[in-house]
Amino acid sequence: MKNNNNYKTQKREIKEQKKIFKKQMKEEKINLKRERQIENSQNRGLVNRVKLFARRFWIKFSKSRIGNKINEFIYWLMKRIEKSIRFELMVVFAVCFAISVIFYGISNNILSRDYTSSSIKYDYETIKDKALHLVNEISYEKEEVGVYRESIENTLLMYKDSKIKVYLTDLDGKVIYKSNGAGEEKLDIYAILDKSNNIASDGEERTLLYPIKIGETRNYLIYSEIPTPRINIETYKGEKSFFALILSVLVFISAFIVITNRKIKYLDDIVKGVNIVSCGDLAYRVEEKGKDEITSLAVNINTMTEEIERRIQSERAAEKTKGELITNVSHDLRTPLTSVMGYIGLIKDGKYENETMMKEYLDIAFSKSNQLKELIEDLFEYTKLNNNGIVIDREKVNLVDFLAQIIEEYMPLFDENSLKVVKKFADDKTEVNIDTGKIVRVFENLFSNAIKYSFKPGEVVISSYQNNGYANIIIKNSGETITKEKMDKLFDRFYRADEARNSNVKGSGLGLAISKNIIELHEGKIWAECIGNDISFFIKLRAV
């Protein structure tokens, strides 16, 4: 029983320990997550602080004198690049060259091979240093040789190496002291001096002679030693790598292609556009990008395409006009010509009862002949005006007096057709510079139209006024209402508002078209408006 209870107690304790362990693990994970979040926020905060510092630094730098100069230079450079393709290519070339040079420096440093060279060198400088050191040491051995003999001998005993020979001689070359390796008792000072002045060959014994003074005695110190050979190993890099040079050229080409890719694609688009236009699609337009010479080329291509399209449309319209002109002229010439031939044929065949009837036939034929003549004259004048075949002979006239004179000449026709003329001239001093003969023809056409199409009895109101440097003339009469569609066609050749070419109303249908051409030759405007039954013609000419 006790064992059972112990087992259950142990089991509960194990479960509690597991719960505690899981709780601790969970808390550790939470703490770890918090630490990471804090670390990330700190990193982000550091990045933001760096960005903020860089932004503030750039703002302050931009406001400084040097910053302003740099900004002005960058602005000038961008404007030049934007407007000049040649300057842009120069800048691109310079940038690509700089990139390739930097790349060459890095790649050459990486790809260059290490070279090793070995040589044997003989250390003659050390021999010289040792000799000088010995000279200084013996020179300081006080004043007399005899007094410090033991000290000098002890110094020379240090050079026991058989490679080193040290002699201390008098001025005649007699050896006073010598090292253990030296065997000569007397030396040839002149030969040693000559040997000391010459440069020894590699590995050859080096002999040096120095005059020294010990006390009051002058002596020579001769130092000879065979140099120790040393193997010198040197490692160095190759100055230039051919592979690095090739890579730099490839980098230059790649950078140039990448930077100029946008312009090359634009040139391709222009070429494609020209091909499309050359195939007959004149509605196509090349996209205009930028402000440089390539854009100017695109603009010129579009302008040329528009001009070609306009001319082709003009030629088509001219061909259509020519066809309509032939048709209309044929109809308008045939009608009076048929009448003339008919009545002359009756007279020729004697198909009249008396001379009175014959005279009546002749009057009708003569009237139709005059109508035919007027039509031919109108057609001839319209052709000359339309083909710029008429030269304007201008002169300065008073517009009110000019209009009054023409109205006076037309008064019998107005009276005959029961039309009252109302004149409203606001300014009797208005002057215009016109070709009087041509402008008379304009007013004759307008007055004739007013007489033909006015309600009878009725009135024709003729008014003029000056405004903003222009003389304005208005001719108004009452007649059948004309729709806007018909009003827009009134100044077309051979157009009549009644649309019946066999109408009893006489006229060639060219009068208003001729009037429009004459007014446009005077750099003026003419148009018509209809409000209810009131039909008004407006003329605008530049006042003097």
Order of alpha helices (4+ residues) and beta strands (2+ residues): alpha-alpha-alpha-beta-alpha-alpha-beta-beta-alpha-beta-beta-beta-alpha-alpha-alpha-beta-alpha-beta-beta-alpha-beta-beta-alpha-alpha-beta-beta
